[in-house]
Amino acid sequence: MLNPSVRYTESWFMIFPTDVSREKGLTANKFLRSYTTSMAMSARTTLYGYFFPPIPGLLGIRHSATPSLSYQYSPKSDLNEDEAGYVGASISRTESKTLSVSLSNVFQMKYKSGETEKKLDLFNLSTSTNYNFKKDTRKWAMLSTSLRTTSIPRLSIQLSMTHDLYNPVTLDFDPLRARLKSISLSTSTSLNGKRGSVLPVEPGDRSARRIGSSMRKPWRVSIGHRYTENRDLISGAKSITHWITSSASFNLTRNWQIDISQNYDIRRKTFVSRSINIVRDLHCWEAHFSWIPNGSLKGYYFKIFVKQIPDIKIEKSKSPLRGTLFN
């Protein structure tokens, strides 16, 4: 499938004589124009392959591969270059010509569960890079690869990598010995639901009694893991980040909500950040209390305000960035 496209943008403007425009020697009191043009052609197709391993209950595996090419060209357009740059109008000071290449792979499985046939997405694998015709050296960009799977219930796994296609010392194109430049692995899982018991009713809360037994206590727990590594291909030095994040959200009663989150640095063996947020519904009012026990934002913040008119409020804080976080 071929998809050609052409884009043309033109801007008309006038610069009034001022001390700045005179100092820069710009043309004033005259209608000027600038423009940019770009052309592109993309092509893609999808190929299918089927595998039938002799495994009981497994009906087959399908592999769909989608290669794509995209060529983009933008000529130089420096008409009224100084004036266009002064007013921020459309302009292209250099010619650009690139070719983008990508390959997307999807692996799916069909299996039998009892008497029912089911489908499962195993994983997605994609790679991409581009070639810049106008560069003098290192015309090929980094090769980016990503793999993602959600085939395991309640677990998401994502792996991404970049490889350098050039020898870091000689700068020779050497794709068969591509060097790993960076890698990132992320996993996450979460559980949520509603407890089977009725929300506790607070003394004097008549509205809660009228709700009935359909009200349950919602809750959510999330845990994530992230590992990133960046390499200097000449010196061999590595920069590594290795964290575990966790959060929980639940209601103690119908009017009390609590959110807890924290980040743990595995390499340093310390909690980088923690926060506890408590929200109390007071009918026409609402109260918020946030506490950060460590880190650059260490402190607390309390606010009670009218729901319909949030500017009517009472607040107290001992946190350096209160205005940034809690407005």
RODO-2510 file (C-alpha; in nm, 4 decimals, decimal comma):
residues 327
     n   res          X          Y          Z
     1     m     0,0000     0,0000     0,0000
     2     l     0,1436     0,3341    -0,1114
     3     n     0,0546     0,6640     0,0572
     4     p     0,1889     0,9801    -0,1078
     5     s     0,1458     1,3176     0,0633
     6     v     0,2400     1,6799    -0,0011
     7     r     0,2247     1,9639     0,2486
     8     y     0,2625     2,3343     0,1791
     9     t     0,2470     2,6073     0,4431
    10     e     0,2644     2,9793     0,3649
    11     s     0,2688     3,2723     0,6040
    12     w     0,2007     3,6401     0,5289
    13     f     0,3131     3,9068     0,7743
    14     m     0,4150     4,2700     0,8193
    15     i     0,6777     4,4128     1,0528
    16     f     0,6148     4,7553     1,2027
    17     p     0,9082     4,9932     1,2384
    18     t     1,0450     4,9824     1,5919
    19     d     1,3813     5,0417     1,7510
    20     v     1,4458     4,6636     1,7490
    21     s     1,3434     4,6086     1,3857
    22     r     1,5549     4,9061     1,2748
    23     e     1,8527     4,7809     1,4704
    24     k     1,8230     4,4386     1,3020
    25     g     1,7841     4,5965     0,9582
    26     l     1,4490     4,4284     0,8895
    27     t     1,2114     4,5275     0,6114
    28     a     0,9160     4,7153     0,7652
    29     n     0,5753     4,8456     0,6534
    30     k     0,5552     4,5891     0,3753
    31     f     0,3676     4,2610     0,3348
    32     l     0,6135     3,9717     0,3246
    33     r     0,5696     3,5978     0,2918
    34     s     0,7494     3,2781     0,3834
    35     y     0,6701     2,9139     0,3173
    36     t     0,7666     2,5535     0,3832
    37     t     0,7100     2,2493     0,1634
    38     s     0,7383     1,8814     0,2425
    39     m     0,6718     1,5689     0,0403
    40     a     0,6472     1,2115     0,1609
    41     m     0,5884     0,8648     0,0228
    42     s     0,5222     0,5656     0,2466
    43     a     0,4717     0,1990     0,1675
    44     r     0,3703    -0,0877     0,3909
    45     t     0,2376    -0,4399     0,3686
    46     t     0,1509    -0,7238     0,6056
    47     l     0,2766    -1,0807     0,5782
    48     y     0,1284    -1,3746     0,7681
    49     g     0,2822    -1,7003     0,8836
    50     y     0,1181    -1,9891     1,0693
    51     f     0,2760    -2,2519     1,2922
    52     f     0,1121    -2,5646     1,4318
    53     p     0,3300    -2,7112     1,7114
    54     p     0,2271    -3,0632     1,8218
    55     i     0,1160    -2,9504     2,1668
    56     p    -0,2152    -3,0753     2,3135
    57     g    -0,4733    -2,7966     2,3306
    58     l    -0,2691    -2,5594     2,1120
    59     l    -0,4464    -2,5017     1,7811
    60     g    -0,1841    -2,2781     1,6211
    61     i     0,0371    -1,9684     1,6367
    62     r     0,0070    -1,6790     1,3935
    63     h     0,2887    -1,4362     1,3147
    64     s     0,2010    -1,1143     1,1325
    65     a     0,4930    -0,9022     1,0094
    66     t     0,4389    -0,5448     0,8861
    67     p     0,7439    -0,3880     0,7180
    68     s     0,7170    -0,0213     0,6210
    69     l     0,9252     0,2397     0,4391
    70     s     0,8733     0,6146     0,4482
    71     y     1,0633     0,8745     0,2459
    72     q     1,0408     1,2416     0,3462
    73     y     1,1820     1,5385     0,1578
    74     s     1,1719     1,9046     0,2542
    75     p     1,3523     2,1622     0,0339
    76     k     1,5248     2,4681     0,1678
    77     s     1,2882     2,7669     0,1880
    78     d     1,4639     3,0762     0,3201
    79     l     1,2525     3,3473     0,1574
    80     n     1,2633     3,6578     0,3807
    81     e     1,4657     3,4508     0,6248
    82     d     1,5503     3,7235     0,8780
    83     e     1,2001     3,8731     0,8835
    84     a     1,0334     3,5313     0,9089
    85     g     1,2583     3,4324     1,1971
    86     y     1,1788     3,7612     1,3737
    87     v     0,8005     3,7017     1,3685
    88     g     0,8161     3,3235     1,4058
    89     a     0,6735     3,2463     1,0605
    90     s     0,7185     2,9173     0,8730
    91     i     1,0687     2,8716     0,7332
    92     s     1,3150     2,5909     0,6579
    93     r     1,6788     2,7007     0,6619
    94     t     1,8161     2,3676     0,5409
    95     e     1,7151     2,0912     0,3039
    96     s     1,6186     1,7590     0,4624
    97     k     1,5910     1,4138     0,3106
    98     t     1,5320     1,1013     0,5230
    99     l     1,4255     0,7405     0,4808
   100     s     1,2529     0,5688     0,7741
   101     v     1,2462     0,1893     0,8045
   102     s     1,0435    -0,0144     1,0524
   103     l     0,9243    -0,3691     1,1100
   104     s     0,6364    -0,4594     1,3408
   105     n     0,5714    -0,8190     1,4498
   106     v     0,2670    -0,9541     1,6303
   107     f     0,2537    -1,3097     1,7651
   108     q    -0,0856    -1,4569     1,8547
   109     m    -0,1964    -1,7963     1,9782
   110     k    -0,5199    -1,9883     1,9410
   111     y    -0,5917    -2,2589     2,1951
   112     k    -0,8751    -2,4710     2,3238
   113     s    -1,0160    -2,4253     2,6734
   114     g    -1,2659    -2,7020     2,7326
   115     e    -1,4947    -2,6902     2,4301
   116     t    -1,4226    -2,3222     2,3575
   117     e    -1,1584    -2,1815     2,1230
   118     k    -0,9765    -1,8752     2,2552
   119     k    -0,7178    -1,6296     2,1216
   120     l    -0,4262    -1,4794     2,3103
   121     d    -0,1851    -1,2042     2,2057
   122     l     0,1578    -1,3381     2,3009
   123     f     0,3793    -1,0353     2,2353
   124     n     0,4540    -0,7435     2,0020
   125     l     0,8070    -0,6900     1,8703
   126     s     0,9017    -0,3832     1,6671
   127     t     1,2228    -0,2304     1,5321
   128     s     1,2889     0,1004     1,3568
   129     t     1,5640     0,3297     1,2323
   130     n     1,6138     0,6004     0,9709
   131     y     1,8705     0,7140     0,7164
   132     n     1,9567     1,0839     0,6805
   133     f     2,0842     1,1579     0,3279
   134     k     2,2071     1,5056     0,4218
   135     k     2,4407     1,4122     0,7080
   136     d     2,8121     1,3791     0,6401
   137     t     2,8719     1,1010     0,8927
   138     r     2,6607     0,8498     1,0854
   139     k     2,3782     0,8679     0,8358
   140     w     2,1965     0,5775     1,0031
   141     a     2,0249     0,6565     1,3331
   142     m     2,0201     0,4286     1,6341
   143     l     1,8299     0,1029     1,5885
   144     s     1,5354     0,1053     1,8316
   145     t     1,3747    -0,2212     1,9427
   146     s     1,0783    -0,2716     2,1712
   147     l     0,8976    -0,5785     2,3001
   148     r     0,5713    -0,5725     2,4921
   149     t     0,3540    -0,8480     2,6310
   150     t     0,0416    -0,8662     2,8452
   151     s    -0,0127    -1,2387     2,7904
   152     i     0,0371    -1,3121     3,1618
   153     p    -0,2801    -1,2119     3,3512
   154     r    -0,2436    -0,8858     3,5484
   155     l     0,1207    -0,8479     3,4440
   156     s     0,2594    -0,6083     3,1834
   157     i     0,6187    -0,6417     3,0611
   158     q     0,7940    -0,3959     2,8304
   159     l     1,1516    -0,4124     2,7060
   160     s     1,3158    -0,1436     2,4921
   161     m     1,6697    -0,1220     2,3548
   162     t     1,8770     0,1007     2,1295
   163     h     2,1786    -0,0206     1,9338
   164     d     2,4515     0,1832     1,7659
   165     l     2,5127     0,0595     1,4102
   166     y     2,8565     0,2219     1,3897
   167     n     3,1937     0,1343     1,5343
   168     p     3,2351     0,3912     1,8156
   169     v     3,6066     0,4399     1,7436
   170     t     3,6406     0,4245     1,3644
   171     l     3,2787     0,5364     1,2928
   172     d     3,2574     0,2654     1,0251
   173     f     2,9111     0,1292     0,9499
   174     d     2,9043    -0,2134     1,1182
   175     p     2,5417    -0,3356     1,1594
   176     l     2,6378    -0,7008     1,2098
   177     r     2,8113    -0,6038     1,5341
   178     a     2,5687    -0,3424     1,6579
   179     r     2,6560    -0,2198     2,0081
   180     l     2,3954    -0,1983     2,2831
   181     k     2,3602     0,1696     2,3766
   182     s     2,0709     0,1564     2,6226
   183     i     1,8225    -0,0897     2,7656
   184     s     1,5078    -0,0434     2,9706
   185     l     1,2913    -0,3114     3,1318
   186     s     0,9588    -0,2273     3,2957
   187     t     0,7106    -0,4582     3,4647
   188     s     0,3901    -0,3689     3,6408
   189     t     0,0974    -0,5416     3,8006
   190     s    -0,2139    -0,4217     3,9768
   191     l    -0,5067    -0,5615     4,1681
   192     n    -0,8331    -0,3809     4,2251
   193     g    -1,1866    -0,4527     4,3246
   194     k    -1,4461    -0,4074     4,5924
   195     r    -1,4620    -0,5904     4,9179
   196     g    -1,7671    -0,8003     4,9786
   197     s    -1,8753    -0,6182     5,2927
   198     v    -2,0865    -0,3066     5,3116
   199     l    -1,8993     0,0166     5,3741
   200     p    -1,8921     0,0973     5,7464
   201     v    -2,1507     0,3586     5,8361
   202     e    -2,0322     0,6384     6,0582
   203     p    -2,2445     0,7547     6,3498
   204     g    -2,5022     1,0095     6,2393
   205     d    -2,4418     0,9490     5,8668
   206     r    -2,8019     0,9003     5,7528
   207     s    -2,7134     0,9333     5,3830
   208     a    -2,4954     0,6225     5,4053
   209     r    -2,7858     0,4194     5,5455
   210     r    -3,0029     0,5195     5,2512
   211     i    -2,7449     0,3948     5,0002
   212     g    -2,8119     0,0314     5,0818
   213     s    -2,5975    -0,2802     5,0653
   214     s    -2,4800    -0,2102     4,7051
   215     m    -2,2057     0,0191     4,8383
   216     r    -1,8729    -0,1660     4,8683
   217     k    -1,5210    -0,0643     4,9644
   218     p    -1,3147    -0,0050     4,6483
   219     w    -0,9420    -0,0728     4,6657
   220     r    -0,6394    -0,0825     4,4349
   221     v    -0,2800    -0,2027     4,4767
   222     s    -0,0083    -0,1490     4,2130
   223     i     0,3546    -0,2624     4,2012
   224     g     0,6026    -0,1683     3,9318
   225     h     0,9653    -0,2432     3,8578
   226     r     1,1965    -0,0446     3,6271
   227     y     1,5553    -0,1040     3,5236
   228     t     1,7373     0,1318     3,2859
   229     e     2,0985     0,1234     3,1712
   230     n     2,2824     0,3713     2,9472
   231     r     2,6297     0,2950     2,8178
   232     d     2,9196     0,5031     2,6940
   233     l     3,0432     0,2852     2,4071
   234     i     3,3946     0,4305     2,4134
   235     s     3,4760     0,4343     2,7853
   236     g     3,2441     0,1479     2,8805
   237     a     3,0933     0,3512     3,1663
   238     k     2,7363     0,2678     3,2625
   239     s     2,4582     0,4730     3,4186
   240     i     2,2018     0,2491     3,5907
   241     t     1,8661     0,3205     3,7506
   242     h     1,6854     0,0389     3,9314
   243     w     1,3593     0,1167     4,1111
   244     i     1,0548    -0,0492     4,2573
   245     t     0,7370     0,1576     4,2830
   246     s     0,4279     0,0677     4,4795
   247     s     0,0976     0,2337     4,5567
   248     a    -0,2257     0,1523     4,7342
   249     s    -0,5625     0,3236     4,7405
   250     f    -0,8565     0,2281     4,9603
   251     n    -1,1496     0,3650     5,1575
   252     l    -1,1599     0,3161     5,5322
   253     t    -1,5243     0,4234     5,5335
   254     r    -1,7598     0,5850     5,2862
   255     n    -1,6111     0,9286     5,3552
   256     w    -1,2451     0,8450     5,4198
   257     q    -1,0065     0,7797     5,1295
   258     i    -0,6357     0,6969     5,1705
   259     d    -0,3645     0,6856     4,9026
   260     i    -0,0117     0,5638     4,9739
   261     s     0,2810     0,5556     4,7290
   262     q     0,6544     0,5006     4,7525
   263     n     0,9626     0,4529     4,5330
   264     y     1,2470     0,2278     4,6423
   265     d     1,5976     0,2541     4,4932
   266     i     1,7346    -0,1014     4,4782
   267     r     2,0940     0,0034     4,4079
   268     r     2,1086     0,2534     4,6947
   269     k     1,8846     0,0377     4,9173
   270     t     1,6757     0,3315     5,0277
   271     f     1,3297     0,4782     4,9795
   272     v     1,3642     0,7705     4,7406
   273     s     1,0170     0,9072     4,8026
   274     r     0,7046     0,8329     5,0041
   275     s     0,3720     1,0061     5,0238
   276     i     0,0466     0,9601     5,2127
   277     n    -0,2690     1,1417     5,1066
   278     i    -0,5911     1,1402     5,3074
   279     v    -0,9213     1,2827     5,1832
   280     r    -1,2237     1,3351     5,4074
   281     d    -1,5657     1,4157     5,2617
   282     l    -1,7515     1,6635     5,4879
   283     h    -2,0727     1,6979     5,2842
   284     c    -2,0415     2,0564     5,1498
   285     w    -1,6750     2,0685     5,2486
   286     e    -1,3754     1,8492     5,1713
   287     a    -1,0533     1,8089     5,3684
   288     h    -0,7132     1,7028     5,2289
   289     f    -0,4015     1,6042     5,4215
   290     s    -0,0742     1,5153     5,2443
   291     w     0,2446     1,4038     5,4119
   292     i     0,5834     1,3448     5,2460
   293     p     0,8251     1,2107     5,5100
   294     n     1,1491     1,2393     5,3103
   295     g     1,3085     1,3874     4,9988
   296     s     1,3223     1,7398     4,8589
   297     l     0,9463     1,7853     4,9130
   298     k     0,9544     1,6719     5,2765
   299     g     0,6698     1,8201     5,4766
   300     y     0,2934     1,8209     5,5117
   301     y     0,0003     2,0105     5,3672
   302     f    -0,3535     2,0442     5,5042
   303     k    -0,6456     2,2079     5,3294
   304     i    -1,0191     2,2247     5,3900
   305     f    -1,2395     2,3963     5,1321
   306     v    -1,5957     2,4409     5,0081
   307     k    -1,6629     2,1989     4,7217
   308     q    -1,8646     2,4414     4,5126
   309     i    -1,6282     2,7357     4,5805
   310     p    -1,2724     2,5961     4,6158
   311     d    -1,1286     2,9443     4,6719
   312     i    -1,2988     2,9484     5,0118
   313     k    -1,0478     2,7452     5,2067
   314     i    -0,8330     2,7089     5,5152
   315     e    -0,4844     2,5682     5,4678
   316     k    -0,1655     2,5037     5,6571
   317     s     0,1613     2,3764     5,5199
   318     k     0,5188     2,2893     5,5958
   319     s     0,6438     2,1976     5,2494
   320     p     0,8800     2,3872     5,0137
   321     l     0,6732     2,3279     4,7026
   322     r     0,3181     2,3570     4,8323
   323     g     0,2006     2,5829     4,5515
   324     t     0,3392     2,3525     4,2814
   325     l     0,1920     2,0307     4,4166
   326     f    -0,1385     2,1154     4,5822
   327     n    -0,3022     2,4043     4,3968
***
